[in-house]
Amino acid sequence: MADWGPVVVATVLFVVLTPGLLCTLPGRGRVAEFGSMHTSGLAILVHAVLYFALATIFLIAIGVHIYTG
């Protein structure tokens, strides 16, 4: 049986936390901008830290598992 939990969690978080797609933290003129399709180096760093923190919480602390077969 394959454990698809880490794959699904990583893919969903990557799509949701892509800087500029849904939101940008920090934005250009505000703390948060939604749907701006712009990014910066600082926004990439903030989103990477959020990605790591949420992936750690979902995969290690909560233990999300999706088994197939």
N, C-alpha and C positions, 0 to 999 in steps of 0.2 A: 504494500500500500504506500502510495506517495503522499507526503504531507505538503499540500499546496497553500497552507496558511501563510508562511513567510513570503511566498511569491505574490499572492493576492494583496497582502498588506503593503508590501513594498511598491507594487504597481499603483495601487490606489493612492497612497501617500505621495508618490512621485508626481502623479497627474494633478492632484489637489494642491500640492505645495510648489508647483512650478511658478517661479517668480514672474508676475505680470499676467498670468492666465486668469486666475480668479481674483487674486489680491497681491499687492506688493507691500511688504513690510521692511523697512520704512519706505514711504512713497517719496516723490520728488518735493511736493509742497506740503504734504500732510504726513501724519503718522502712518496711515494706511490708505491705499488707493485701490479701488476695485475695478477690474477690467481695463486697466490702462495699457496693457501690452508693452510696457516699458520696464526696464530693470536696471540695476546698478550692481557694482561689486559688493556693496554693503548688504543689499537685498539678497543677493545670492548667498552670502555668508549667514544671514539670519535664517533664511529658508533651509539651508543645510543643517544648521543646529536644530531647528524645529523638526526636520525630517529624522535626524538621528534620535532625538529625544522621544518622539512619538513612536518610531519603529521599535526602540528599546522597550517602551512601555507596553506596546501591543504584543510583541513577540516574547519578551522575557518575563515581564511582571504579570501580564494577563494570561499569556500562553495561548495565543490563537492558533488553532489547528484545524485544517480542512483535509480530510482524508478521502481519497477516491479509490474506487475498486472494491 
